[in-house]
Amino acid sequence: MDVRSTWYGERVVNTRANLSELTLAAAEGTPPVQWRVSDAPVAYDAALAAMDERVDAIVAGVAPEQVWLLEHPPLYTAGTSAKPEELIDARFPVHQTGRGGQFTYHGPGQRVAYVMLDLNRRKPDVRAFVATLEEWIIRTLAAFNVRGERRDDRIGVWVRRPEKGDGFEDKIAAIGIRVRKWVTLHGIALNVEPELSHFSGIVPCGVSEARYGVTSLADLGLPVSMAEVDMALRREFEPLFGATV
């Protein structure tokens, strides 16, 4: 593995870490992770530039790790495995990005968390990092009585929808990361109350089967505020990754 620049976003069959050992707490003496929340929408290019700058500073040892919670204006992003035919209707700006995966949508009502952690100080294991991100999402959803689940053949976190039919499931959160010199970039996107019709302009994460859709907390009948989601995210982050400030 090229630890200078690698990514996640494809299928991960038989590659996840031992789920009973999920913890990526930092080595003793590591400063708490800086917890940052942006209230106003952040332009995608500006967010990428800020994330790149912060990761370079973490690599250089002159800045603490950071989790940055934000929302973007409506847009589509193309990961490193995106296929042109999976862009159905470019009704919003399309951004090429270095994260793993295919096409995804970002927009208001979706909580994006950019996770910039130094795995050198934790565990230099990309699979363990991805599994812990999944667990973070699952525990956050459980705080709202939603059962999120992993799937070996599909990325992200899924919710069963038996009311739609046998075997129907909807994705409620996406994961796409990159690692530079064992410092992570990008992160997760949790659907709180986005406009779900905006996902129809793409094949989300390359999953095209009719029984697999997209959902949100609001779509599941849970009118949860972004502030409530942020509190749950922070509360569930700390047992897995360590203290925040």
Disulfide bonds with the S-S distance in Angstrom:
none
